[in-house]
């Protein structure tokens, strides 16, 4: 009799726990994360650039929290996305170069969200690489875009997400990642609504006709990703309701000179907007966050426990308005991208200062844009060289792109475009030494011994300069 009572009691407790868990799951917010590909924070009206309108994201941000200081772990697609999905910086997770993936024993944080009762789906470019790699992160479903860099990818992605919502049967809370490839090159939209004469050129750029034409094509890609933001927001409101956390960000900066593959802010500082009615107050914050913090934050706000061995830390208190501080320092790394970009660098950034360590200043900095010089990507590079041959200041810009000193130091709150390197100024030596010490200590803690598997182009080798002057594409044509 006693045994039977114990069995009945066990069943009752189990049913109560199940009911409690079900109620808890139903109260969890849905989550939609919309990721751009190669979008610098400065390149949108949301952050004050009147030349590049992003009205849909502005509407979302009007009732959300806008982060002014969001940074990625690395300014290249694979390392940045791997850091986001694991909560670990590149040296720890193993994805240090572009097109590398985390080590097999590294845990994906997608599994933590699933353990909390979530269905986790991904569409478009979320993980980096093939479908198999995407599924290995643990998504319940993952549909990468079949033709990632075609101009009509936005429309296809929109239809894929709409069909998913129509066919979805699960009653679990949903965490949905949607990744567009805009504004990744090539910028090949057949119609461009922007005039080359009415574009903004960052102060490090050279003003040439092809630069302006490419800039207008880049603007068009941003306009399309903004349109998709509006469509996704409407779909989530229709199918998921108000208890939905909507986040927009980007994997790193844009593929322009001094942007992607560099540790300047134009390469590492990205948009970040969070919208959740009734939970997140509208406004702006100067709290500094890193992309490794994103999934730990989602795990924290949905009732999970964040692992202590992660580099990422929850910024829940910032989201809910309980704090205006998160990090005092941001670390960023870049190593290589195949044989096009072999230039390992590490950086530390505070609210006022940035120190960049170019570990091999004897290497030439290059990437796909200046080497291949394709239309809709880097076709302006021929004009940059021609202009440099006739203008000393233009050639200084070109040389500042290809050749850098071992250390760069910027008073970034006064010099946001990082134009004035203060590393040799006597009055900045104490700051420089302090940041060097912190960066070196961090690299040791990370186990970052700067693995590099590629053969660099050396500034001292004359044959390298023939490639730099004419471009690889010209040499093979």
C-alpha positions as CSV (number, residue, x, y, z in Angstrom):
1,X,0.0,0.0,0.0
2,X,2.8,2.4,0.9
3,X,4.6,1.6,-2.3
4,X,1.5,2.3,-4.3
5,X,1.0,5.7,-2.5
6,X,4.7,6.6,-3.3
7,X,4.1,5.8,-6.9
8,X,1.0,7.9,-7.1
9,X,2.8,10.8,-5.3
10,X,5.6,10.5,-7.8
11,X,3.2,10.8,-10.7
12,X,1.4,13.8,-9.2
13,X,4.8,15.6,-8.6
14,X,5.8,14.8,-12.1
15,X,2.6,16.2,-13.5
16,X,3.0,19.3,-11.4
17,X,6.5,19.8,-12.5
18,X,5.5,19.3,-16.1
19,X,2.7,21.8,-15.8
20,X,5.0,24.3,-14.2
21,X,7.6,23.8,-16.9
22,X,5.0,24.2,-19.6
23,X,3.7,27.4,-18.0
24,X,7.2,28.7,-17.7
25,X,8.0,27.8,-21.4
26,X,4.8,29.6,-22.5
27,X,5.9,32.8,-20.7
28,X,9.3,32.8,-22.3
29,X,9.7,35.4,-25.0
30,X,10.1,34.6,-28.7
31,X,13.4,35.9,-30.1
32,X,14.1,37.1,-33.7
33,X,17.7,38.0,-34.5
34,X,18.2,39.8,-37.9
35,X,21.8,39.8,-39.0
36,X,23.4,42.0,-41.8
37,X,26.5,40.9,-43.6
38,X,29.3,43.5,-43.8
39,X,27.6,46.6,-42.4
40,X,29.5,49.3,-40.5
41,X,27.6,51.1,-37.8
42,X,28.3,54.5,-39.4
43,X,26.6,53.6,-42.7
44,X,23.0,54.0,-41.8
45,X,20.7,56.9,-40.9
46,X,19.8,55.0,-37.7
47,X,23.3,56.2,-36.5
48,X,23.1,59.6,-38.0
49,X,24.3,59.1,-41.6
50,X,21.7,61.1,-43.5
51,X,23.0,59.8,-46.8
52,X,22.0,56.2,-46.2
53,X,18.3,56.0,-45.2
54,X,17.3,53.1,-43.0
55,X,13.7,54.1,-42.1
56,X,12.4,50.7,-41.1
57,X,15.2,50.1,-38.6
58,X,14.6,53.6,-37.3
59,X,10.9,52.8,-36.7
60,X,12.0,49.6,-34.7
61,X,14.6,51.6,-32.8
62,X,12.2,54.3,-31.9
63,X,10.6,51.9,-29.4
64,X,13.8,50.0,-28.6
65,X,17.3,50.3,-27.2
66,X,20.1,51.5,-29.5
67,X,23.6,50.4,-28.6
68,X,26.2,53.0,-29.7
69,X,29.2,50.8,-28.7
70,X,28.6,47.3,-30.1
71,X,31.7,45.4,-31.4
72,X,32.4,42.1,-33.1
73,X,35.1,39.7,-32.0
74,X,36.7,39.7,-35.5
75,X,36.1,41.7,-38.7
76,X,35.7,38.6,-40.9
77,X,32.6,36.4,-41.4
78,X,33.6,33.0,-40.1
79,X,35.5,34.1,-36.9
80,X,32.8,36.6,-36.0
81,X,29.9,34.2,-36.4
82,X,31.7,31.4,-34.6
83,X,32.4,33.7,-31.7
84,X,28.8,34.7,-31.5
85,X,27.5,31.1,-31.6
86,X,30.0,29.8,-29.0
87,X,30.5,32.8,-26.7
88,X,34.3,32.3,-27.1
89,X,36.9,34.5,-28.8
90,X,38.6,33.1,-31.9
91,X,41.8,31.8,-30.3
92,X,39.7,29.8,-27.8
93,X,37.1,28.4,-30.2
94,X,39.5,27.7,-33.0
95,X,38.0,29.8,-35.8
96,X,40.8,32.3,-36.2
97,X,41.1,32.7,-39.9
98,X,38.1,33.3,-42.2
99,X,36.6,30.0,-43.5
100,X,37.8,28.2,-40.4
101,X,35.4,26.6,-37.9
102,X,35.4,26.0,-34.2
103,X,37.2,23.0,-32.8
104,X,35.0,19.8,-32.5
105,X,35.0,19.9,-28.7
106,X,33.8,23.5,-28.5
107,X,30.2,23.8,-27.4
108,X,27.5,25.6,-29.4
109,X,25.3,27.9,-27.3
110,X,22.4,27.1,-29.5
111,X,22.1,23.9,-27.5
112,X,21.6,25.9,-24.3
113,X,18.6,27.7,-25.8
114,X,17.1,24.3,-26.9
115,X,17.6,23.0,-23.4
116,X,15.5,25.9,-22.2
117,X,12.6,24.7,-24.3
118,X,13.3,26.7,-27.5
119,X,12.9,25.8,-31.1
120,X,15.9,27.3,-32.8
121,X,15.7,27.9,-36.6
122,X,18.0,29.8,-38.9
123,X,17.5,31.1,-42.4
124,X,20.1,32.7,-44.8
125,X,23.6,33.5,-43.7
126,X,23.8,32.8,-39.9
127,X,26.5,30.3,-39.4
128,X,29.3,30.5,-42.0
129,X,29.8,27.8,-44.6
130,X,27.9,24.9,-45.8
131,X,24.5,23.5,-44.5
132,X,26.4,20.8,-42.7
133,X,28.4,23.3,-40.7
134,X,25.3,25.2,-39.9
135,X,23.5,22.2,-38.6
136,X,26.5,21.2,-36.5
137,X,25.8,24.3,-34.3
138,X,22.7,22.5,-33.2
139,X,19.9,24.4,-35.0
140,X,16.6,22.5,-35.2
141,X,16.4,23.6,-38.8
142,X,18.8,25.6,-40.9
143,X,18.3,26.8,-44.4
144,X,21.2,28.7,-45.8
145,X,20.5,30.8,-48.9
146,X,21.2,28.8,-52.1
147,X,22.5,31.8,-54.0
148,X,23.9,34.0,-51.3
149,X,25.3,36.9,-53.2
150,X,22.7,37.4,-55.9
151,X,20.9,40.7,-55.8
152,X,17.5,39.1,-55.4
153,X,18.4,37.2,-52.2
154,X,16.4,39.5,-50.1
155,X,13.1,38.5,-51.8
156,X,13.9,34.8,-51.5
157,X,14.8,35.1,-47.9
158,X,11.6,37.0,-47.2
159,X,9.5,34.2,-48.8
160,X,11.4,31.5,-46.9
161,X,10.7,33.1,-43.6
162,X,7.0,33.7,-44.4
163,X,6.6,30.1,-45.5
164,X,8.2,28.9,-42.3
165,X,5.7,30.8,-40.2
166,X,2.8,29.5,-42.2
167,X,3.9,25.9,-41.9
168,X,5.1,26.0,-38.3
169,X,3.4,23.5,-35.9
170,X,5.5,23.8,-32.8
171,X,4.1,25.3,-29.6
172,X,7.6,25.9,-28.2
173,X,8.9,29.5,-27.9
174,X,10.9,30.3,-31.0
175,X,14.4,31.7,-31.4
176,X,14.7,32.6,-35.1
177,X,17.9,33.8,-36.7
178,X,17.6,35.5,-40.1
179,X,20.8,36.5,-41.9
180,X,20.8,38.5,-45.1
181,X,24.0,38.8,-47.3
182,X,23.5,42.5,-47.8
183,X,25.6,44.5,-48.1
184,X,28.3,41.9,-48.8
185,X,30.0,42.3,-52.2
186,X,29.3,42.1,-55.1
187,X,27.0,45.1,-55.1
188,X,25.1,44.0,-58.2
189,X,21.5,45.3,-58.0
190,X,20.3,46.0,-61.5
191,X,18.7,49.3,-60.4
192,X,20.4,51.8,-58.1
193,X,18.2,54.6,-56.6
194,X,21.2,56.7,-55.4
195,X,23.2,59.2,-57.4
196,X,27.0,58.8,-57.3
197,X,27.2,62.6,-57.0
198,X,25.2,62.5,-53.7
199,X,27.1,60.0,-51.6
200,X,29.2,60.5,-48.5
201,X,32.9,59.4,-48.6
202,X,34.7,58.7,-45.3
203,X,37.7,60.9,-44.7
204,X,40.2,58.1,-45.4
205,X,38.7,57.5,-48.9
206,X,39.9,58.9,-52.2
207,X,37.3,60.7,-54.3
208,X,37.1,59.1,-57.7
209,X,34.2,58.4,-60.1
210,X,34.4,54.6,-59.6
211,X,34.5,55.1,-55.8
212,X,31.3,57.1,-55.9
213,X,29.6,54.7,-58.3
214,X,30.5,51.7,-56.0
215,X,29.3,53.7,-53.0
216,X,25.9,54.3,-54.5
217,X,25.6,50.6,-55.2
218,X,26.6,49.9,-51.6
219,X,23.8,52.2,-50.5
220,X,21.3,50.3,-52.5
221,X,22.2,47.0,-50.7
222,X,21.6,48.7,-47.3
223,X,18.2,50.1,-48.5
224,X,17.2,46.5,-49.4
225,X,18.3,45.1,-46.0
226,X,16.3,47.8,-44.3
227,X,13.2,46.9,-46.3
228,X,13.6,43.3,-45.2
229,X,13.9,44.4,-41.6
230,X,10.4,46.0,-41.9
231,X,9.0,42.8,-43.4
232,X,10.5,40.6,-40.8
233,X,9.2,42.8,-38.0
234,X,5.7,42.7,-39.5
235,X,5.9,38.9,-39.8
236,X,7.1,38.4,-36.2
237,X,4.3,40.7,-34.9
238,X,1.7,38.8,-36.9
239,X,2.9,35.3,-36.0
240,X,4.6,35.7,-32.6
241,X,2.9,38.7,-31.0
242,X,4.3,41.4,-28.7
243,X,6.2,39.0,-26.3
244,X,9.1,38.9,-28.8
245,X,12.6,40.2,-28.5
246,X,13.8,41.6,-31.8
247,X,17.5,42.2,-32.3
248,X,19.3,43.7,-35.3
249,X,23.1,43.6,-35.7
250,X,25.8,42.9,-38.2
251,X,28.8,40.4,-38.3
252,X,31.4,43.2,-38.9
253,X,32.1,46.3,-40.9
254,X,31.8,46.8,-44.6
255,X,34.2,45.7,-47.4
256,X,35.7,49.1,-48.0
257,X,39.3,50.2,-47.4
258,X,40.0,50.6,-43.7
259,X,36.8,48.6,-42.9
260,X,36.4,44.8,-43.1
261,X,39.5,42.8,-42.1
262,X,40.9,45.7,-40.2
263,X,40.6,46.5,-36.5
264,X,39.6,50.1,-37.0
265,X,36.1,50.9,-35.8
266,X,34.9,50.9,-39.4
267,X,35.7,47.2,-39.4
268,X,34.6,46.2,-35.9
269,X,31.9,48.6,-34.7
270,X,28.4,47.5,-35.7
271,X,24.7,48.4,-35.3
272,X,22.9,46.8,-32.4
273,X,19.2,47.4,-31.7
274,X,17.0,45.5,-29.2
275,X,13.2,45.8,-29.2
276,X,10.9,44.1,-26.7
277,X,7.6,45.9,-25.7
278,X,7.0,46.2,-22.0
279,X,10.5,45.0,-21.1
280,X,13.0,47.2,-22.9
281,X,12.6,51.0,-22.6
282,X,13.4,53.1,-25.7
283,X,16.6,55.1,-25.8
284,X,20.3,54.8,-26.4
285,X,23.1,53.4,-24.3
286,X,26.9,53.9,-24.4
287,X,27.5,50.6,-22.6
288,X,30.2,48.6,-24.5
289,X,29.2,45.1,-25.6
290,X,30.8,42.4,-27.7
291,X,29.3,39.9,-30.1
292,X,30.4,37.1,-27.7
293,X,28.0,38.6,-25.2
294,X,24.9,38.1,-27.4
295,X,23.9,34.4,-26.7
296,X,24.9,34.5,-23.0
297,X,22.5,37.4,-22.7
298,X,19.7,35.5,-24.4
299,X,20.4,32.4,-22.2
300,X,20.3,34.7,-19.1
301,X,17.0,36.5,-19.9
302,X,15.3,33.2,-20.7
303,X,16.1,31.6,-17.4
304,X,19.2,29.7,-18.1
305,X,22.6,29.6,-16.4
306,X,25.5,31.1,-18.3
307,X,28.6,28.9,-18.2
308,X,31.5,30.5,-16.4
309,X,34.2,29.5,-18.9
310,X,32.9,31.8,-21.6
311,X,34.4,35.0,-22.8
312,X,30.9,36.3,-23.3
313,X,29.0,37.9,-20.4
314,X,25.3,38.8,-20.1
315,X,24.3,42.4,-20.5
316,X,20.7,41.8,-19.3
317,X,21.0,44.6,-16.8
318,X,21.7,47.1,-19.6
319,X,18.8,45.8,-21.7
320,X,16.4,46.2,-18.8
321,X,17.7,49.7,-17.9
322,X,19.3,48.6,-14.6
323,X,22.8,49.6,-15.7
324,X,24.5,51.8,-18.2
325,X,27.8,50.0,-18.1
326,X,29.0,46.5,-19.2
327,X,32.6,46.3,-20.5
328,X,35.4,48.7,-19.9
329,X,37.6,47.1,-22.6
330,X,36.8,45.5,-25.9
331,X,39.3,43.1,-27.5
332,X,39.3,42.3,-31.2
333,X,41.4,40.0,-33.4
334,X,42.0,39.3,-37.1
335,X,44.4,36.8,-38.6
336,X,43.9,35.9,-42.3
337,X,41.4,35.3,-45.1
338,X,42.8,32.6,-47.4
339,X,45.6,34.0,-49.5
340,X,44.0,37.4,-50.0
341,X,44.4,38.8,-46.5
342,X,47.3,37.7,-44.4
343,X,47.7,40.3,-41.8
344,X,47.4,39.3,-38.1
345,X,46.5,42.1,-35.7
346,X,45.1,42.4,-32.2
347,X,43.5,45.4,-30.6
348,X,42.2,46.7,-27.2
349,X,39.7,49.5,-27.1
350,X,38.4,51.6,-24.2
351,X,35.8,54.4,-24.3
352,X,38.6,56.8,-25.2
353,X,41.6,54.9,-26.5
354,X,42.4,52.2,-29.0
355,X,45.7,50.3,-29.4
356,X,46.3,48.1,-32.5
357,X,49.2,45.7,-32.6
358,X,50.1,44.8,-36.2
359,X,52.0,41.7,-35.3
360,X,53.9,41.5,-38.7
361,X,54.3,45.1,-40.0
362,X,56.7,43.6,-42.6
363,X,53.6,42.1,-44.3
364,X,51.6,44.0,-46.9
365,X,48.0,44.4,-45.9
366,X,45.7,43.3,-48.8
367,X,42.3,41.8,-49.3
368,X,39.9,40.7,-52.1
369,X,39.0,44.3,-53.0
370,X,42.4,45.7,-54.0
371,X,43.7,42.4,-55.4
372,X,40.8,41.3,-57.6
373,X,39.3,44.8,-58.3
374,X,36.0,43.4,-59.5
375,X,33.1,45.6,-60.5
376,X,30.7,46.0,-57.6
377,X,33.5,45.2,-55.2
378,X,36.9,46.9,-55.6
379,X,36.9,48.2,-59.2
380,X,37.8,51.7,-57.9
381,X,41.3,50.5,-57.0
382,X,42.7,51.2,-60.4
383,X,41.7,54.8,-60.0
384,X,43.2,55.0,-56.5
385,X,46.6,54.0,-57.9
386,X,46.4,56.4,-60.9
387,X,45.4,59.2,-58.6
388,X,48.3,58.4,-56.2
389,X,50.8,58.6,-59.1
390,X,49.9,62.2,-59.6
391,X,49.1,63.3,-56.0
392,X,51.3,62.8,-53.0
393,X,48.5,63.0,-50.5
394,X,46.6,60.4,-52.4
395,X,49.6,58.1,-52.5
396,X,49.9,58.5,-48.7
397,X,46.4,57.2,-48.3
398,X,47.2,54.2,-50.6
399,X,50.4,53.5,-48.6
400,X,48.6,53.8,-45.3
401,X,46.3,51.0,-46.5
402,X,49.1,48.7,-47.5
403,X,51.7,49.4,-44.9
404,X,51.3,50.0,-41.1
405,X,53.6,50.4,-38.1
406,X,53.7,47.7,-35.5
407,X,51.6,49.7,-33.1
408,X,48.9,52.3,-33.6
409,X,47.3,54.4,-30.9
410,X,44.3,56.6,-31.3
411,X,42.5,59.0,-28.9
412,X,39.3,57.6,-30.4
413,X,36.7,59.8,-28.7
414,X,38.4,62.8,-30.3
415,X,39.5,61.1,-33.5
416,X,36.7,58.7,-34.5
417,X,38.1,57.9,-38.0
418,X,41.5,57.0,-36.5
419,X,43.4,59.4,-38.6
420,X,46.1,60.5,-36.2
421,X,48.4,57.8,-34.8
422,X,49.8,59.0,-31.5
423,X,52.0,56.0,-30.7
424,X,55.2,58.0,-30.9
425,X,54.0,61.1,-28.9
426,X,55.9,61.5,-25.6
427,X,52.7,62.5,-23.8
428,X,50.9,59.2,-24.7
429,X,53.6,56.7,-23.7
430,X,52.1,55.9,-20.3
431,X,48.7,55.1,-22.0
432,X,50.4,53.1,-24.8
433,X,52.4,51.0,-22.4
434,X,49.4,50.3,-20.2
435,X,47.4,49.2,-23.1
436,X,50.2,47.1,-24.5
437,X,50.5,45.3,-21.2
438,X,46.8,44.6,-21.0
439,X,46.6,43.4,-24.6
440,X,49.6,41.1,-24.1
441,X,48.2,39.7,-20.8
442,X,44.9,39.0,-22.5
443,X,46.5,37.2,-25.4
444,X,48.4,34.9,-23.0
445,X,45.1,34.2,-21.2
446,X,43.4,33.4,-24.5
447,X,46.3,31.1,-25.5
448,X,46.6,33.3,-28.6
449,X,49.9,32.5,-30.2
450,X,48.8,34.0,-33.6
451,X,48.6,30.9,-35.7
452,X,49.0,31.8,-39.4
453,X,48.7,29.2,-42.1
454,X,49.1,31.4,-45.1
455,X,52.1,32.8,-47.0
456,X,52.2,36.6,-46.7
457,X,53.1,39.2,-49.2
458,X,56.2,41.0,-48.0
459,X,56.6,44.8,-48.4
460,X,60.3,44.3,-49.0
461,X,59.8,42.0,-52.1
462,X,59.6,43.9,-55.4
463,X,57.5,41.2,-57.1
464,X,54.8,41.8,-54.5
465,X,54.4,45.4,-55.6
466,X,53.6,44.4,-59.2
467,X,50.6,42.6,-57.8
468,X,49.7,45.5,-55.5
469,X,49.9,48.1,-58.3
470,X,48.0,46.2,-61.0
471,X,45.9,43.7,-59.0
472,X,45.8,39.9,-59.4
473,X,42.8,40.1,-61.8
474,X,44.8,42.2,-64.2
475,X,47.8,39.9,-64.0
476,X,45.8,36.9,-65.1
477,X,43.8,38.7,-67.9
